[in-house]
């Protein structure tokens, strides 16, 4: 049980730290947020749990390909905010764009032999 609490608090701590840092410096918060800390932690937790390097390889490869459809969200969100849309509307629309990108990307990746 304590292992799961360590995982929980460490993972949550990163999220809290990023949001607190971003209050003072958007650039530094963005830099830290852009680091693949959650992905790295997930790989560490998976390896500790399974000791299976093959699973780590699969996770890392899938993560690479699935990061790509998320990128438009980071362009759409600030554009909508600049055009005067409210935060939640902008967030919702940018998440919808991301979902559409996933719906396009996953079958496209499958067509070129990359299965997720």
N, C-alpha and C positions, 0 to 999 in steps of 0.2 A: 504494500500500500504506500509506503514512504517513497518508493521509486516513482510511482505515478504522481505523487504530490510534488516531487522535485521537477518532473517533466512539466507539470501544470504551471508551477510558480515561475520556473525559468522562462518558459514560452510566454506566459502572460507578462512577465517582467519586461521582456523585450518590447512588447507592444506598448506598455505604459511608458517606458523610457523614451521610445520614439515620439509618442504624442507629447510628452513633457518637453523634450528637446525642441520639437517643432514649434512650440509656443514662443520660444526665445529666438530660434534661428530656423527659418524655413529651409534654407540651403543645407544646414547640417542635419536637420531632421530628414530631409529628402535623401541625403547621402546615406545615412544609416538605414533608412527604410528600403533603399534600393539594394542594399547588401542582401544577399540570399541567406540571411540568418535563420529564418524559419526552415528553409530547405536544408540547410546544413544541420540544424538540430534534428529535423525529421530523419535525415540519413544516419545521424549518430544514434538516435533512439532505435531506428530500425535495425541497425547493425548490432547494437547492444542486445536487442531482443532476439535476433535471428542468427547473427554471425554469418549471414549469407551475402557475399559480395555481389552475386548475380542480381539479387533483389535491389541492392544499392545502385548497380549499373542501370537496371530497368527504370528505377525511380528517377535517377538523374537524367537519363535520356528523355523520358516522358515529360519531365519538368521543363527541359529545354524547349521542346516543341510546344508545350502548352503555355509557356510564357508569352510567346509571340502573339496569340489572339488577345491577350490582355493589354497590349501596348496602346491600341487606339483609345481605350478608355482614358488614358492619361493625357490624351490630346483633346478628346471631346469634353471632358469635365471642365477644364479651365476655359475652353472656348464658350461653353454654355454659361458659365459664371460671368465671364466678361460681357456677354450679351444680355445680362440682366436676369437670367433664370435664377430661381431660388436654389439654395443648396440641395435640398432633397429632390427636387425635380431634376436638377442637373446630375445628381448622383444616380438617380433611377434611370434616366435616359442613357447615361454613359455605361451603366451596367447592362442595359438592354443592347447597346451597341456591342459590348463585349460578348454577350450571349450569342448574338448573331455571328460574330467573328468565330466563336467556338463551333457553332453549327456549320459554318463553312469550312473551318480548318480541319476538324476531325475527319470528315469524309475525304477531304482533299489529301490529307496525310495518308489515309488508308489507300487511296488510289496510287500513291507512289511507294507503297510498301511499308509505311511506318504505322504500326498499330499502337494504339494507346489503350 
